[in-house]
Amino acid sequence: MLTPSPAALPIRRLTLRDLTACADLSENRGWPREEHKWSFLLTAGKGYGIDDPDGGLVAACVVTEYGPQGRPDLGAIGMVLVAERHARQGVGRRLMRHVVSAMGTTPLTLHATPYGRPLYEELGFKVTGRAETVRGHFTSGGPQLRVATRAATAEDLRGILRLDEEVFGADRTPIVTRLPAFADQLRVAEAGGRIIGYAAAWPNMDTHVVGPLIARDAETAMALLASLAAHTDRPLRTDIDVRHEELLAWVKERGLASVAFNAVMTHGITELPGDWTRRFAPLTVAAG
């Protein structure tokens, strides 16, 4: 019996039952397994995948929708992976075409590696920004930061949600309300009794990823990042919008080094909604 071509295999929705298969697919492509992140994304977003007749997955990706349920304002695409033995056979293109079609007129965004960018451009995505990935052990020092930060409490959630929607430009309640369980740390910055920024640090293999990082200004972002670093012994990793030159210079002075650049791409809009000046780092490049 002939094995069907990957291009002819059906695309289906993924669930948490596919967590191990998704982690296996990550490992197959030389990525960390990232079960914690896959679990979060499959719960908060919509996973799409193609089953391998021999077991496991041929390909997978996740779409996280923001805004009103059923008519989202924005969709973020991430974790686009094709198994090594099925690479360069059009499988990734077919999966992405399916997702773009399924999202209809909803504007889309994603972070693209140099390897993936040509495919996304072929599908109509345009480069509208860049993010720099930095990683390393944070060392304290430098001028005293004058912004008060503290651990977030349940009472802060409403204020965090209000600020997040204002800055991000779309309602992210399903993601933000999962942060306390997903992240090891969730901290807020305050001024005059009002939340002016918030940030989370969540575990990813041997690092703590900082994101989201939303702040009134660069000094507030620095204070939040420093407060997260003070409560972990792990290296930090985060993806900073390259327009935030002051923050990038500051983290590099404190031990974080550049490890990669990603293109921020959009489909159906010329730029992301919201206020980029207060959006310093995404939750993850897989979810915006």
N, C-alpha and C positions, 0 to 999 in steps of 0.2 A: 504494500500500500504506500502510495506516494505521500510524503509529508507536505502539507500545504505551504505555499510561500508565505513568509511573514507579512507580505503586502496584502494577502487575502484573509488573514486571521481577523476575527472580530475584535472590536474595541469595546471594553466594558468599564463600568464604574468600579473602582477599588473601595474596599472597606478595611477596617482594622484587622480583619481576618487575613489580609494580604500583607501585614506588617513585616513578617519574616521574609517574604518574597521580595518586598521593596528593599529591605536592608541587604539582602543577598545581591540584588541588582546593583546597588551602590558599590558594594564590595567588588563585584565583577568588573566595574569600571575604574577601580583604584581609588574610590572615595571611601571615607569612613562609613561604617554601617549606619550610624545616626538614628538608631531606633527611637530615641526620645523625640527628635525632630519629626521623623516620619509619623509617629503616633499623633503628635500635635497637629500636623498639617492634614492628616487623613480625617481627623475629628473636626477641625475648624473649616476645612475646605473640601473640595471635590477631587478625588483621585480618579485618573483614567489609566487604563493599562491594556496590554495585549498579552494573553497567555501563551506560553511556549508549550507546544504539544509534548515536549519531553520533560516538562516540569518547570516551575518558576515563571518568570516574566520575560517576555521579549523586550518590552518597553513600558515606561510609566511616566506620568507627570501629575502635578497637582495644581488646581486652580483655586485661589482664595478670593471670594467675592465680598465686596464692601458696598454698603448702602442698603436700601430696602430689600427685603427678601423677595425674590421673584423678579425684581427689576433693578439689579445692582447698578451702582454708579461707576464701578471700576472692578476689573478682575486682574489679579496678579498671578502669573504663571511661573512655576518653579519646579525643581527636581526633574527636569526633562532628561531621561536616561534611556539608552538603548544598549542591550547586552552586546558584549564585544563581538560575538560570533555572528550577530545580525547587523553589525554596523555597516554604514555605507551601502545600504540596500533600499533606502527610501522609507524605512520604517518610521524614523523620527519625523520626517516631513508629513507622512500620512497621519500620524498621531496629532501633530500640531495643527494640521488642516482641520481635523475633526474638532479639536478644542475651539479653534477660532470660529468655526461654523456653529458649534453648540452655543457659543456665547453671543451669537447674533450681532446686534449693534452695540453691545456693551464695550466701552473703551477698555483696552488691555495694556498691561505693562509687564516687563520682565527685565532681569539682569542677565546680560549675555557675555559669555567668555569669547575671546577672539575666535575660538574654534566653532562656536555655535552661531556667531553673528551672521555669517552669510546665509544660513537657512532662514533665519528670522527676517532678514532683509528681503529675501525672496517671497516671503509671505506677507510683506507689506509693512513690517515694523520699521520705525525710524529711530535713529539714535538721538535722544534728547538730553542726555546727561552722562556723567561718569561717576563711579564710586571707586575709592581706593581701599583695599583690604589691608589692615595693619594688624600685627600680632606681636606679642612679647610680654615679658614680665614688667609690670608697671613699677617705676620707682618714684616715690614722692619727692617733693622739693619745689623750689621756685617761690615766687611771691605768694603770700597768703591769699586764698580765695575768700571773697567776702559774701558768699551765698550760703544760706543755711540749707542743709539737706537732712533727711531722716528717712527711716524705714516707713513705707506706706502702710496704712491701716485700711480696714474695710470701709471706714468712713470716708476715705479719700477717693473711692472708686468713681463716684459721680463726678467729682472735679477732674479726675484723670480722663474720663470719657469725654467730658465737655471740651477739655483742652485738645485731646487727640483728634476729635472730629474737626475742630477749628483749624488745626495745623495740617492734618492729613488731607482734608477736603472731602472726606467721606466717612460715614459711620462705620467704625470697626468694632462695635460692641462684642460680637462673637469671639474675636481674637483677644481684645483687651481684657475681657472678663475671665479668660482662661490663663492670663499671665500669672496670677498668684500661685496657681498649681504647677504651671510649667517652669517658671523661673525659680532659681535659688534665692535671688534678691530682687526686690522691687522697691525703688526709692523715689522720693519726691523732693523737689526744691520749692521753697516757699519765700514769699515776700509780702509783707503786710497781711498775713493770714490767708493768702491766696496761692494756689499751686501755679508755679510759673514754669515747671518742667518736671519730667519724670523719665526714669530709665530702668531697664531690667537687665539682669545678668543671668543667663541660663546655661546649663552644662552641655557641652558638646565634645565628646571624647575627653581629651586631657585639658581642654580650655574652658574658659567662661566667655561666651559670646555676649557682647554688650549690644542690646537693641530690644525694643525701640529706644532711641535717644532723642527726646523732644525737649527743647529748652528755649527760654526767652532770648538768650544771646549766648555768645561763645563762652563767657565766664561761667554761666549757669551750666552749660554742657560740661565744662571742665570740672566743676564742683561735683556734679553727679557722677562722672566717670571716676574721679578720684575717690569718691565715697564708696563706690562699688569695688574698686581695687583694694581698698583698705580692709575689705571683709572677705578676701579670698587669697589663697596662695597659688592659684593656677595662673598660667599666662592668660592675658586677655586677647580677644579677637573682635574686631568690629569693622564695619564697612561704612566709610565716611564719604559723604558727598564732596567731591573735589573742590567745590566752590567754598567750602569751609576751610580756607587755607590756614587761618589762625589756630583752629583746633588740631588740624593735621600736624602743623609745626610743633605744637605743644606736646602731643602724644609721642612724637618721634624724639623729642628732647627727654622724654621720660621712659624710654626703653622699648617702645613699640616700633617695629620696622615694617616697611611696605613689603607685601608678599604677592599682591596681584592687583589688577585693574579690571573692572567690569563696565561694559556699556549699559547704561539705562536706556531701554527702548520702549516705545509706545506704539499702539495701533489704534487708530480712530480718534486720537487727540494729538495735538502738537506739543503739549507739555503736561506734566502731572498736575492735578488740582492741588489746592491748599497753598500753604506758605512755606516754601523751601527754606527760607531764612531761619526758621525755627525747627526744621526737620533735619537733624544731623546724621542719624543712622537708622536704617530700617530694622524691623524685628529680625528679619533674615532676608537675604537676597531671594529666597524662595517664596516669600510672602509679602514683601514690601513693608 
